[in-house]
Amino acid sequence: MLKDRFGREISYLRFSVTERCNFRCAYCSSYKDDAIAKEPPLEDIEFILKGVRTLGFKKVRITGGEPLLRSDIVEIVRIASNVGFEEIVLTTNAYRLKDLAKDLKEAKLTRLNISLDSLRRDVFSQITTIDKLDDVISGIEESIKVGLIPIKINTVLLKGINEEDIVPIANLTKNENIIVRFIELMPVKGNPFFERHFMAFKKAIEILEKEYTLKKIEDSNHEVANYYQIEGFKGKVGFIASISQHFCSSCNRLRLTSTYKIYPCLFSTINIDIKDAVKNRDFELLRSKFESAVFVKPAGHGEIKIGSKEFIENMRELGG
């Protein structure tokens, strides 16, 4: 297993397999341009996943863009399973999930993370610019039905937009094995949303504690969320404070874009291109590239404030 300069074991790869997305979420877009890079073919993805697994990576998260837009997404999951990843997770907006949940389960997908920022149709449409809330809910229901549980629901906290959704979304954990995670908004270059709508996780806790008693749950060191149980609820809620209380000291991940670049940190401007290793099917060169990425992984991204210059260049490429 690879270790960085700070003793962290790097065992988790977030792999963005496409920049395409059928939503246009207001907080995600860089508004830089609409050009979409060519997606890596299935053969390249298989080579990468085989190589990464030999380096000791145990977990892979398939992201985008929206990964379910790829016609071969089920096969990608199957390849990840066949090469031996212990945990295979997929992050999706769930728009196409109703039709694919059963096939993903059969391909041995371990778990789903589903983006859902509002249960109100008008607010959902305002955030995503698309009126598809019913499709998302149907996708969640179908995933529960086929046994893709526990499902994680990711809700970005948006000041002035979705405060009223915090309690209703938390209520999704009452009767189902669902984990809701409230996530602090992250800054994207060229997008003023962060300055206007950033809400610290403590505000969400305050809102929930007006309705419920929250009991802290101790979780793994590599969990990015602080988890709480609402008394009598089957699932749990968590808070990811990437901005106000970052979790860099326990970070065990690298990010690989659909443009063949490894990013050692979400906020890093440093990246390492693996295109030549993939093109030549050179496992030793691929190993060297990943070792280099681990070596330059920073101790942390530091504090990010309103007006900070440390913005994510392209969330669609990086996969969050």
Secondary structure, DSSP 8 states (H G I E B T S, - for coil): -EE-TTS-EE-EEEEE-----S---TTT---S---------HHHHHHHHHHHHHTT--EEEEESS-GGGSTTHHHHHHHHHHTT-SEEEEEE--TTHHHHHHHHHHTT--EEEEE---SSHHHHHHHHSS--HHHHHHHHHHHHHHT--SEEEEEEEBTTTSGGGHHHHHGGGTTSSEEEEEEE---BTT-THHHHHB--HHHHHHHHHTT--EEEE---TT-SSEEEEETT-SSEEEEE-TTTS--GGG--EEEE-TTSEEESSTT-S--EE-HHHHHTT-HHHHHHHHHHHHHT--S------TT-S--BS-HHHH--
